[in-house]
Structure formats: C-alpha cells, structure tokens
Amino acid sequence: MNIHDLEAFVAVVETGSIVGASARLNLTQPGVTRRVQNLEEQLATPLLDRQSKPLKPTASGREAYEHGRRVLRSLEDLKAGVSPAGEVRGEFRLGIMPYLSTSALSEPLDSLRAAFPQLTLKITSSLSPRLVEQVLRSEIDAVAVCLAEGVAPPPELVGDDLGVQAVLLVASPGLGVPKPAELNDLARYPWVLNETGCGFRAFIRHRFEVARLPFHIGVEAQGADLRMSLVARGHGIGVVTPGALSGSQWRDAVEVVDCPGFKPRVRCWLLHRPPAGRLARPIAVFRDALAEALKGPMPLMS
C-alpha cells in the first residue's frame, strides 16, 4: 500500500473535497483523484460516496480513514523519535477562539516556541463550534475553546479543563438599566454581542430561555473595540472581562450592570483527538502555559 495514496484519501475526508485535498497536499486535482482510486483498488472497495457534497466516506471508508489516520500519525511519531536530540518537528495546527487569542498568543505561544523551536505552528482563529468540528475531522491538531457551563466536549476528544471564565455586564448610563437589575429587567433591553457560536452568547441565551424571557440581539458585531463603542453609545448591554474594562478607552462611558442572580460565565477547554503522539509534549506545554495565563486578567473578547 502506498503511503501517498493514503495521505490523499485522508486529506479528502478531512477537507471534504478533491479541491481542498489538492490545496493541502500541493497536488493537482487529477493527481489526488488518481491516488484515491489507487487506494480503492488496493482495498477492493469504494471509500468515498461521490454523490455527497461535501465528499463523505462510505462505511468502509470511515474505517479506512481511522486506520489511515493512525498510520500517518505513527509515521510522524517515528520521524520525531529519530530526529536529532529527539526534537519535535513538523506542523502543529492550533485553533484558538478569538476570546482566548490575546492570552493564548502571548506567553503560551512564547513558551511553545522556546520549547520546540523546530516545530512549525499553523494558527487558526474561529468560534468554538467551528473549531470543535475541525479538530474532530483532524483538520486541526488541538483547539482552545470556550463552552457554555455544563456543556461537555465531544466524547471522541481528549479535553483538558482550563477553568471557568466570568465576565461583567456593561451598559451606557443613558440606557437606564435598573440598579440592581433582575433578569426580567435585562430582558427589556437589546444586547450587543458576538455572532452565533460565541460561548457567552450561548450561555446568556440559554438562561433567558429557561426563564421564558425574550432575548433580543440589538447588534451582532465582530471586534471587541467595535462592540464596546456600540455599548457606550447606548445600543445595548454588552459583556466584558474585568481586566479588559479597566484598560478600555470606553471604560468611562459605560457602567457595570449589577444583576446578583445572573453571572455569565463559560468554561475554557483545550481539546485534541487521541492519540496525541509526537504532539503530546507541545500540547502539554501550551495547555499549562495557557492555564496559567487565564488566571490573570483576561482581554476583551474579540
């Protein structure tokens, strides 16, 4: 069996298309198709459902994919094991949700680069649901995400719990939010939040739904500074970390909303598929450094 044929098949499954696999492997599309066909001939069974879009593996293809992924990871581990001084080489594809990006890409990234200088980092930023999907499909090696309190990671993944992160509710004084406020008071106002997929937004929506209260998004916006400026101009209630509020240019234009019975928070996780193989040590170094960084003031969500 040809390893290059196996790499092509795994790439098609993980990207969902011949085009995606072609870009990943730097091959022509006919070259990728030929390699997948070679593997199917070797195994004497169709591996892809060519009627589906995106391309999906057949029942035999799913089993071949799982075995193939382990084979390719074992080869990477072998290369790492015989490299000079046992250095970890190759790629480490790391996904980080925007809320964690400033913390994750400062000291934790420095620690990772210092410990593994021969490792090439490929960093992706997206919201948690998308990153979880990507690590499940092995498109990313590990992801740092936030999930609503009580939501567990998929059982197929190894999950390191990095603890709970809390935020403050803020609004313009001119919005007239009661002091203190009850949850039903907050239901009368619009919110300025990140797009669907944000862990804090999911937590807040869930609490309102449980209480059978309306939850209205006034403005959905990407970019932490933009959201804070919208809150300061009275467009709705927003969320911000204590450390971010103290350093924000809008801190004097907003006030903290005191709602004793409602404290939005999410749990942070570092997730990866088993086995970690050659990336076990890099994942552990990044995890420990990120856990330490999260103990300090967090940045404003992005």
Order of alpha helices (4+ residues) and beta strands (2+ residues): alpha-alpha-alpha-beta-beta-alpha-beta-alpha-alpha-beta-alpha-beta-beta-beta-alpha-beta-alpha-beta-alpha-beta-alpha-beta-beta-alpha
